[in-house]
């Protein structure tokens, strides 16, 4: 996530069009990309006429150049300063292997003579038609034609960068599944083979193995002592008994070992009730800390939520969370309290959390549930999303909403927030009839269209529109 995103730049040409305009396009695009904080690579302009791609030979030359730079670029921007030659374009980019943004220049009133008229408005269709015939995915955005130095293209570029992060980050990644699904929660069942078809590799670990590894950790192990300090600095641990605090630290160290050994990009954890019964802790705060650290972590073995959490984490470059569709907010039909016991990243909360004992476990077994990171979710624009596996496919939804500053009474335990979702009641019916779970994942910012583009155009997920 800290790597500077890089785009490969490509420019079109067509023999009877004013090719001199390509030189200006190269300067414009380089300025636009670097001003947005990204990096770029571009083939030497001297290698083709005007530095554009027109003929099949020029397309082959560009394709060879891309191959030589494989792994150095996250996406391709195909710029059409004039009407493009589709033969050169498809030859150049059919094996790019990354998202491709189609950008076409607008014509200017007063510059419609033959020396200045671009006709890229029309030429863009020529290219997208042929790419569709070849089954090569690409991205198109509004407006149909746009100048690289405009505010509109800056927004396009921001969204395209997010699409690239999602697509490249979701194509192939490892997710850890620590523990078996709790019998009572059939709602979080998933198809591991279906996930593998989409490049999502699941590494499964029995919870007994984690507990055994934890039992072998000494209170005086340096890694455990360092973890205690890290957790104390992360949130308010002042109420937690020392023995429970050290147990949480040991579990966190063992989870870190799994992450390192198996190169896990995300994980989901069986969080109850063995940890509470035998280890006398509730691991919520550990998931909170992982999410703030950039390691997507869901609870209750909710693998599907971990998938959409990771996608939104990649898109927004901010922590995500999995929450219960938990409570109505009085009589307000478009508001809902989204909640979980305490795995929400602290950066998504109004203030530093307080680690408490899980009230559900404390009710019948006092002292067994230390580890909830309690607080309130702050106000921010959000996207809600989740998925399911069915008939070998990943089926996903997303919608946009707002977390509000509406109060939740102090007696409400855990970490919750009021979310205002337009047409909520209609959406809930669609989710219920669609067989989606009692969880939704949330991310920071409105990114429904980014997710839809990444999921459907490039990753092959099936989309359910709940709006």
C-alpha positions as CSV (number, residue, x, y, z in Angstrom):
1,X,0.0,0.0,0.0
2,X,3.0,2.3,0.5
3,X,4.4,1.7,-3.0
4,X,3.9,4.7,-5.3
5,X,1.4,3.7,-8.0
6,X,2.8,3.7,-11.5
7,X,0.9,4.0,-14.8
8,X,2.2,2.9,-18.2
9,X,1.3,5.6,-20.7
10,X,0.3,4.9,-24.3
11,X,-0.7,7.3,-27.1
12,X,-2.6,6.6,-30.3
13,X,-1.9,7.8,-33.8
14,X,-3.7,7.6,-37.2
15,X,-2.1,8.5,-40.5
16,X,-4.5,11.2,-41.8
17,X,-5.0,13.0,-38.5
18,X,-2.9,15.8,-37.1
19,X,-0.2,13.7,-35.4
20,X,1.6,16.8,-34.0
21,X,-1.1,16.9,-31.3
22,X,0.3,13.8,-29.8
23,X,3.4,15.6,-28.5
24,X,1.2,18.0,-26.4
25,X,-0.8,15.0,-25.1
26,X,2.3,13.4,-23.8
27,X,3.3,16.5,-21.9
28,X,-0.3,16.9,-20.6
29,X,-0.6,13.3,-19.4
30,X,2.8,13.3,-17.6
31,X,1.9,16.5,-15.9
32,X,-1.5,15.2,-14.8
33,X,-0.2,11.9,-13.5
34,X,2.7,13.4,-11.5
35,X,0.6,16.3,-10.2
36,X,-1.8,13.6,-8.8
37,X,1.1,12.0,-6.9
38,X,1.6,9.0,-9.1
39,X,4.5,7.8,-11.2
40,X,4.6,6.8,-14.8
41,X,6.6,4.9,-17.4
42,X,6.4,5.7,-21.2
43,X,8.0,4.2,-24.2
44,X,10.6,6.4,-25.9
45,X,8.7,8.8,-28.2
46,X,11.4,8.5,-30.8
47,X,10.6,4.8,-31.5
48,X,7.3,5.5,-33.3
49,X,5.9,8.3,-35.5
50,X,5.0,11.2,-33.2
51,X,5.4,8.8,-30.3
52,X,2.0,7.2,-30.9
53,X,0.8,3.7,-31.8
54,X,-0.8,3.3,-35.2
55,X,0.4,0.2,-37.1
56,X,0.5,-3.4,-36.0
57,X,4.3,-3.2,-36.0
58,X,4.1,-0.2,-33.6
59,X,1.6,-2.1,-31.5
60,X,3.9,-5.1,-31.3
61,X,6.8,-2.8,-30.3
62,X,4.8,-1.4,-27.5
63,X,3.6,-4.8,-26.4
64,X,7.2,-6.0,-26.2
65,X,8.1,-2.9,-24.2
66,X,5.3,-3.6,-21.8
67,X,6.4,-7.1,-21.4
68,X,9.9,-5.9,-20.6
69,X,8.5,-3.7,-17.9
70,X,6.1,-6.2,-16.4
71,X,5.5,-5.7,-12.7
72,X,6.6,-2.0,-12.9
73,X,3.2,-0.6,-13.7
74,X,-0.2,-0.9,-12.0
75,X,-2.4,0.2,-14.9
76,X,-2.3,1.5,-18.4
77,X,-3.6,4.9,-19.6
78,X,-4.4,4.8,-23.3
79,X,-4.6,8.4,-24.4
80,X,-6.4,9.3,-27.6
81,X,-5.4,12.9,-28.5
82,X,-6.8,12.2,-32.0
83,X,-8.9,9.5,-33.7
84,X,-7.1,6.2,-32.9
85,X,-6.1,3.3,-35.1
86,X,-7.8,0.3,-33.4
87,X,-5.4,-2.3,-35.0
88,X,-2.3,-0.8,-33.3
89,X,-4.2,-0.2,-30.1
90,X,-5.4,-3.8,-29.6
91,X,-2.1,-5.2,-30.7
92,X,-0.3,-3.0,-28.1
93,X,-2.6,-3.7,-25.1
94,X,-4.4,-7.1,-25.5
95,X,-1.9,-8.7,-23.1
96,X,-1.4,-5.8,-20.7
97,X,-2.8,-7.8,-17.8
98,X,-3.8,-4.8,-15.8
99,X,-6.7,-2.3,-15.9
100,X,-6.7,0.0,-18.9
101,X,-8.2,3.5,-18.8
102,X,-9.5,4.9,-22.1
103,X,-9.0,8.7,-22.2
104,X,-10.0,10.7,-25.3
105,X,-9.4,14.4,-25.8
106,X,-12.3,16.9,-26.4
107,X,-12.4,19.1,-29.4
108,X,-12.4,22.9,-28.9
109,X,-14.8,25.3,-30.4
110,X,-12.8,27.6,-32.7
111,X,-10.3,24.8,-33.4
112,X,-12.3,22.6,-35.7
113,X,-10.2,23.1,-38.8
114,X,-8.4,20.1,-40.2
115,X,-5.1,21.0,-38.5
116,X,-6.6,21.0,-35.1
117,X,-9.7,18.8,-35.1
118,X,-9.2,15.7,-33.1
119,X,-12.3,13.5,-33.7
120,X,-11.3,11.5,-30.6
121,X,-15.0,11.6,-29.5
122,X,-15.7,9.2,-32.3
123,X,-12.4,7.3,-32.3
124,X,-12.9,6.2,-28.7
125,X,-15.8,4.1,-29.8
126,X,-13.6,2.5,-32.5
127,X,-11.2,1.4,-29.9
128,X,-13.6,0.2,-27.3
129,X,-15.6,-1.8,-29.9
130,X,-12.5,-3.7,-31.0
131,X,-11.4,-4.3,-27.4
132,X,-14.8,-5.7,-26.7
133,X,-14.6,-8.0,-29.7
134,X,-11.2,-9.3,-28.4
135,X,-12.6,-9.7,-24.9
136,X,-10.0,-7.3,-23.4
137,X,-11.4,-5.5,-20.4
138,X,-11.0,-1.7,-20.1
139,X,-12.4,1.2,-18.1
140,X,-14.4,4.1,-19.4
141,X,-15.6,7.0,-17.3
142,X,-17.6,10.2,-17.5
143,X,-17.2,12.5,-19.3
144,X,-16.7,10.7,-22.6
145,X,-14.0,13.1,-23.7
146,X,-11.8,14.9,-21.1
147,X,-8.7,17.0,-21.1
148,X,-5.9,15.5,-18.9
149,X,-5.3,18.8,-17.1
150,X,-9.0,19.2,-16.1
151,X,-10.5,18.6,-12.7
152,X,-12.7,16.0,-14.2
153,X,-9.7,13.9,-15.3
154,X,-8.1,14.3,-11.9
155,X,-11.2,12.7,-10.4
156,X,-11.1,10.0,-13.1
157,X,-7.4,9.3,-12.3
158,X,-8.1,9.1,-8.6
159,X,-10.9,6.5,-9.2
160,X,-8.8,4.6,-11.8
161,X,-6.0,4.3,-9.2
162,X,-8.4,2.9,-6.7
163,X,-9.7,0.4,-9.4
164,X,-6.1,-0.7,-10.1
165,X,-5.4,-1.2,-6.4
166,X,-8.5,-3.4,-6.0
167,X,-8.0,-5.4,-9.1
168,X,-4.2,-6.0,-8.6
169,X,-4.7,-6.7,-4.9
170,X,-7.6,-9.1,-5.3
171,X,-6.3,-11.1,-8.3
172,X,-4.2,-13.3,-6.0
173,X,-4.0,-13.1,-2.2
174,X,-3.8,-15.2,0.9
175,X,-6.4,-15.2,3.7
176,X,-6.0,-17.1,6.9
177,X,-9.0,-18.9,8.4
178,X,-8.1,-19.5,12.1
179,X,-10.7,-21.9,13.6
180,X,-13.7,-23.6,12.2
181,X,-17.1,-22.0,11.6
182,X,-19.2,-21.9,14.8
183,X,-22.1,-24.4,14.4
184,X,-24.7,-21.7,15.2
185,X,-23.5,-19.4,12.4
186,X,-24.4,-21.1,9.1
187,X,-24.8,-17.6,7.8
188,X,-21.1,-17.3,7.3
189,X,-20.6,-20.5,5.3
190,X,-18.4,-20.1,2.2
191,X,-17.1,-22.2,-0.7
192,X,-13.3,-22.4,-0.5
193,X,-13.0,-23.9,-4.0
194,X,-15.0,-21.1,-5.5
195,X,-12.7,-18.5,-3.8
196,X,-9.7,-20.3,-5.3
197,X,-11.1,-19.9,-8.8
198,X,-11.0,-16.1,-8.2
199,X,-7.4,-16.3,-7.0
200,X,-8.3,-16.1,-3.3
201,X,-6.2,-18.7,-1.4
202,X,-7.5,-19.8,2.0
203,X,-5.0,-21.1,4.6
204,X,-6.9,-22.9,7.4
205,X,-5.6,-23.4,10.9
206,X,-7.3,-25.3,13.7
207,X,-8.0,-23.1,16.8
208,X,-6.5,-25.8,19.0
209,X,-3.1,-25.2,17.2
210,X,-3.3,-21.5,18.0
211,X,-4.2,-22.3,21.7
212,X,-1.3,-24.7,21.9
213,X,1.2,-22.1,20.4
214,X,-0.2,-19.6,22.9
215,X,0.4,-22.0,25.8
216,X,4.1,-22.3,24.9
217,X,4.6,-18.5,25.2
218,X,6.1,-17.3,28.4
219,X,5.0,-14.1,30.2
220,X,8.6,-13.0,29.9
221,X,9.1,-13.6,26.2
222,X,10.4,-10.4,24.7
223,X,7.8,-10.6,21.9
224,X,5.0,-10.8,24.4
225,X,6.4,-7.9,26.5
226,X,6.7,-5.8,23.4
227,X,3.2,-6.7,22.4
228,X,1.8,-5.7,25.8
229,X,3.4,-2.3,25.4
230,X,2.1,-1.9,21.8
231,X,-1.5,-2.8,22.9
232,X,-1.3,-0.4,25.9
233,X,-0.2,2.3,23.5
234,X,-2.9,1.4,21.1
235,X,-6.0,1.8,23.3
236,X,-7.0,2.1,27.0
237,X,-6.1,-1.1,28.8
238,X,-6.3,0.3,32.3
239,X,-9.3,-1.9,33.3
240,X,-7.8,-5.2,32.1
241,X,-6.3,-7.5,34.7
242,X,-2.6,-8.2,34.0
243,X,-3.0,-11.9,33.3
244,X,-5.7,-11.2,30.7
245,X,-3.6,-8.5,29.1
246,X,-0.7,-10.9,28.7
247,X,-2.9,-13.6,27.3
248,X,-4.2,-11.1,24.7
249,X,-0.6,-10.2,23.9
250,X,0.4,-13.9,23.4
251,X,-2.5,-14.5,21.1
252,X,-1.5,-11.4,19.1
253,X,2.1,-12.7,18.8
254,X,0.9,-16.1,17.6
255,X,-1.4,-14.4,15.0
256,X,1.5,-12.3,13.8
257,X,3.5,-15.5,13.4
258,X,0.8,-17.0,11.2
259,X,0.7,-13.8,9.1
260,X,4.5,-13.8,8.6
261,X,4.9,-17.5,7.9
262,X,2.0,-17.9,5.5
263,X,2.2,-14.4,3.9
264,X,-1.4,-13.6,4.9
265,X,-3.0,-10.5,3.5
266,X,-6.2,-10.9,5.5
267,X,-7.6,-13.2,8.1
268,X,-10.8,-14.3,9.8
269,X,-10.9,-15.7,13.3
270,X,-13.2,-18.0,15.4
271,X,-13.6,-15.5,18.2
272,X,-16.0,-17.4,20.5
273,X,-16.5,-19.3,22.7
274,X,-13.3,-21.3,23.2
275,X,-11.0,-18.3,23.7
276,X,-13.4,-17.0,26.4
277,X,-13.9,-20.4,28.1
278,X,-10.3,-21.5,28.1
279,X,-8.1,-18.5,27.6
280,X,-10.4,-16.1,29.5
281,X,-10.2,-13.4,26.8
282,X,-12.2,-12.0,23.9
283,X,-9.9,-11.2,20.9
284,X,-11.9,-8.2,19.6
285,X,-9.2,-5.6,20.3
286,X,-6.6,-7.7,18.5
287,X,-8.7,-7.6,15.3
288,X,-9.1,-3.8,15.8
289,X,-5.4,-3.4,16.0
290,X,-4.8,-5.6,13.0
291,X,-7.2,-3.6,10.9
292,X,-5.5,-0.3,11.9
293,X,-2.2,-2.0,10.9
294,X,-3.5,-2.7,7.4
295,X,-4.1,-6.4,7.9
296,X,-7.8,-7.0,7.2
297,X,-9.3,-9.0,10.0
298,X,-12.9,-10.2,10.4
299,X,-14.5,-12.0,13.3
300,X,-16.8,-15.0,13.5
301,X,-15.1,-16.8,10.6
302,X,-16.8,-14.4,8.2
303,X,-14.6,-15.0,5.2
304,X,-17.0,-13.2,2.8
305,X,-16.8,-10.0,4.9
306,X,-13.0,-10.3,4.9
307,X,-13.1,-10.3,1.1
308,X,-15.1,-7.1,0.7
309,X,-13.2,-5.5,3.6
310,X,-9.9,-6.1,1.7
311,X,-11.4,-4.7,-1.5
312,X,-12.5,-1.5,0.3
313,X,-9.2,-1.3,2.2
314,X,-7.4,-1.4,-1.2
315,X,-9.7,1.1,-2.8
316,X,-9.7,3.7,0.1
317,X,-6.2,2.9,1.6
318,X,-8.0,3.2,5.0
319,X,-9.1,0.6,7.5
320,X,-12.4,-1.2,7.1
321,X,-14.7,-3.1,9.5
322,X,-17.3,-5.8,9.6
323,X,-20.4,-4.9,11.5
324,X,-23.8,-6.5,12.4
325,X,-27.0,-5.1,11.0
326,X,-27.9,-4.7,14.6
327,X,-30.6,-2.2,15.7
328,X,-33.2,0.1,14.3
329,X,-32.7,3.7,15.3
330,X,-36.1,4.7,16.8
331,X,-38.6,5.3,14.1
332,X,-36.2,6.6,11.5
333,X,-36.5,4.1,8.6
334,X,-33.3,5.1,6.8
335,X,-31.1,4.8,9.9
336,X,-29.6,1.7,11.5
337,X,-27.2,1.0,14.3
338,X,-24.3,-1.0,12.9
339,X,-22.3,-2.7,15.7
340,X,-19.8,-5.2,16.7
341,X,-18.3,-6.1,20.1
342,X,-15.0,-4.3,19.5
343,X,-13.0,-5.2,16.4
344,X,-13.4,-1.8,14.7
345,X,-10.2,-0.1,13.9
346,X,-9.6,2.7,16.4
347,X,-9.0,5.2,13.5
348,X,-12.7,4.7,12.6
349,X,-13.8,5.6,16.1
350,X,-14.6,9.0,17.7
351,X,-11.9,8.6,20.3
352,X,-9.5,6.0,21.8
353,X,-11.4,2.9,22.8
354,X,-11.6,1.3,26.2
355,X,-10.9,-2.4,26.6
356,X,-13.7,-4.0,28.7
357,X,-15.1,-7.4,29.5
358,X,-17.6,-8.7,27.0
359,X,-21.0,-8.3,28.7
360,X,-22.5,-11.3,27.0
361,X,-19.8,-13.6,28.4
362,X,-19.6,-11.9,31.7
363,X,-23.3,-12.5,32.3
364,X,-22.8,-16.2,32.8
365,X,-19.1,-16.6,33.3
366,X,-17.6,-13.5,34.9
367,X,-13.9,-12.8,34.0
368,X,-14.0,-14.7,30.7
369,X,-14.5,-11.9,28.2
370,X,-11.7,-9.3,28.5
371,X,-10.9,-7.8,25.2
372,X,-13.8,-5.7,23.7
373,X,-12.5,-2.4,22.5
374,X,-15.6,-0.2,23.2
375,X,-16.4,3.1,21.7
376,X,-18.4,4.8,19.0
377,X,-17.9,4.9,15.3
378,X,-17.3,8.5,14.0
379,X,-19.2,10.3,11.3
380,X,-17.9,9.7,7.7
381,X,-19.2,8.9,4.2
382,X,-19.1,5.2,3.9
383,X,-19.7,2.3,1.5
384,X,-21.4,-0.9,2.6
385,X,-20.6,-4.1,0.9
386,X,-20.6,-7.9,1.3
387,X,-20.6,-11.0,-0.8
388,X,-21.5,-14.7,-0.9
389,X,-20.3,-17.8,-2.7
390,X,-23.0,-19.6,-4.6
391,X,-22.7,-22.2,-7.4
392,X,-19.0,-21.6,-7.7
393,X,-19.4,-17.8,-8.0
394,X,-18.7,-14.8,-5.9
395,X,-21.8,-12.6,-5.7
396,X,-21.3,-9.1,-4.3
397,X,-23.3,-6.0,-3.5
398,X,-22.3,-2.4,-2.6
399,X,-24.1,0.7,-1.7
400,X,-23.2,4.2,-0.4
401,X,-24.3,5.7,3.0
402,X,-23.2,8.0,5.8
403,X,-22.2,7.3,9.4
404,X,-23.8,10.2,11.4
405,X,-23.0,11.9,14.7
406,X,-26.3,10.7,16.1
407,X,-25.9,9.6,19.7
408,X,-26.2,6.1,21.0
409,X,-27.0,5.7,24.7
410,X,-24.0,5.0,27.0
411,X,-25.5,1.7,28.1
412,X,-25.1,0.3,24.6
413,X,-22.0,-1.9,24.8
414,X,-19.4,-2.6,22.2
415,X,-18.6,-0.3,19.3
416,X,-21.5,1.0,17.2
417,X,-22.5,3.9,15.0
418,X,-25.6,5.2,13.4
419,X,-25.6,4.8,9.6
420,X,-28.0,6.6,7.4
421,X,-28.7,4.6,4.2
422,X,-31.1,5.9,1.6
423,X,-34.0,3.6,0.9
424,X,-32.8,1.3,3.6
425,X,-36.0,-0.7,4.0
426,X,-36.0,-1.6,0.3
427,X,-32.4,-2.6,0.5
428,X,-32.9,-4.8,3.5
429,X,-35.6,-6.7,1.6
430,X,-33.3,-7.2,-1.3
431,X,-30.5,-8.4,1.0
432,X,-32.8,-10.8,2.8
433,X,-34.3,-12.2,-0.4
434,X,-30.8,-12.4,-1.9
435,X,-29.5,-14.6,1.0
436,X,-26.9,-12.2,2.3
437,X,-25.7,-12.4,5.8
438,X,-26.3,-10.5,9.1
439,X,-23.0,-8.7,8.6
440,X,-22.0,-5.9,6.3
441,X,-18.5,-4.6,5.8
442,X,-17.9,-0.8,5.7
443,X,-15.1,1.4,4.4
444,X,-14.3,5.1,4.4
445,X,-15.6,7.1,1.4
446,X,-18.0,6.5,-1.4
447,X,-16.6,3.9,-3.7
448,X,-19.5,1.8,-5.1
449,X,-18.6,2.6,-8.7
450,X,-14.9,1.8,-8.1
451,X,-15.9,-1.6,-6.6
452,X,-18.4,-2.4,-9.3
453,X,-15.9,-1.6,-12.0
454,X,-13.1,-3.7,-10.4
455,X,-15.4,-6.6,-9.5
456,X,-17.4,-6.9,-12.7
457,X,-15.1,-5.7,-15.5
458,X,-11.8,-7.2,-14.3
459,X,-12.4,-9.8,-11.5
460,X,-15.5,-11.6,-12.8
461,X,-17.6,-11.3,-9.7
462,X,-21.4,-11.3,-10.1
463,X,-23.0,-8.0,-9.1
464,X,-26.3,-7.6,-7.3
465,X,-27.7,-4.1,-7.4
466,X,-29.6,-3.2,-4.2
467,X,-30.0,0.5,-4.9
